[in-house]
Amino acid sequence: MLLIQGGAGGTTLTGTLFERGERAPTFKGAPDEDAPYVWVCDEFYEVESGGSEMEIGDRSVNVAFESPMPRGFDTRQQGITAAKEHVRTQFARIGISPTDVKIEIEKAEPGAEI
């Protein structure tokens, strides 16, 4: 599995790309288990009130989280490209430019603590 992490404004978001032969989580909305690569990551957006308060740079932002929306891909590169776009989009939803998001990819062994 690959851990794909984006960081900006003093916070990070990490999702998991399950690779061919690894068992992706199964839950309502999960992609067809035949997909060789499965991306799973939280989604969030800024709200006026409620939600969870996050410190982003020098400001406080109220953020609401949505259930992860897993997506299946045929190739590793498709999964990585979509994961990077997903992470940048989440930061854009709280007012951070996608170009300010630093992306890191780390290989993790299945079953390892994340």
N, C-alpha and C positions, 0 to 999 in steps of 0.2 A: 504494500500500500504506500501511497505517497501522501504526505502531509503538505498541503499547499496553504501557505500563510501569507497574509497581507498585513502590513503595518503602516500606520500613519497617525499623526495627531496624538501619539502616546498610547495608542491602543492597537490590538491585533485581532484578526479573525482567521481561524484555521478550519479548513475543511479536509475531507479525506477522499482521495481517489483510489478506489479499490481496483486492483489490477486483475488481469486474466488469471483464473484459477483460485482467486481469493473469494471468500464468502462475504458478499455485501449484506448489510442489514436488511431484514424483511419486515415491512410494515405497510400500512395502507398508503398507497400512492407510490410505492417503490417501483422502479422500472422492471421490465421483464428480466427475470433472473438469467436469461440467455445473453444479456449484454455483457461483453467481455470487460468493460471498464465502467464503473459506476461512481459518480461524483455525489457526495453528500455534504451539505454545509448549511448552517443557519442562514436565515434571511432576517434583516431588520430594517427599520425606517424610523425617521424622526417624527415625534408627535408633540403637540403643543403641551399636553399635560398627561399625567399618568406614566405608564411604562417604567423603565429602569433608567436611572440617571447615570450618564457616562461623562467622564472628563475627556474632552477632545481638544487637545492643545490647551488654550487658555479659556475655554468656555465649557459650560455644562450643557449637555444635550439629553433630552428625554427620548428614549428609544423603546420601541415596541418590537418584539420578536415574533416571527412567523414560524410555523413548522418547517423543517427542512424539506426541500423539494429535490429528491434524488433524480438524477438524470443518467441515462445509459448512453454509451458511446461504443463505436466499433473499433476505434484505434486509441492508443495511448495519447498521441499528439492531440487528437480531437478533445479528449478529456482534459488534458492540461490547458489547452487554449480556452476551453469553456470555463474551467475552474478559475483561471486568472481573470477572465472577464467578469465572472460572478463576484469575486472578491472585490474587484475595483468598483463594480456597480453598487455593492452594499455601502462602501465608503462614500460614493457619490450621493447616496440617499440621505446621508447625514451631513452633507455640505463639504466633503473633502474631494478635491480634484483627483480624478483617477490617475493622473500623472504623478501625484504625490505619494501614491501607494507603492511601497517596496514589497515585491513578491519574493518569497523564498520557498524552495521545494526541498523536502527532506524525505528520504526513504526510511520507512519504518517496517519492522518485521510484524507479520500478522500475530495477533495475540499480545503484542507489547503494550504496556501501559502508555496511554497518550496523555 
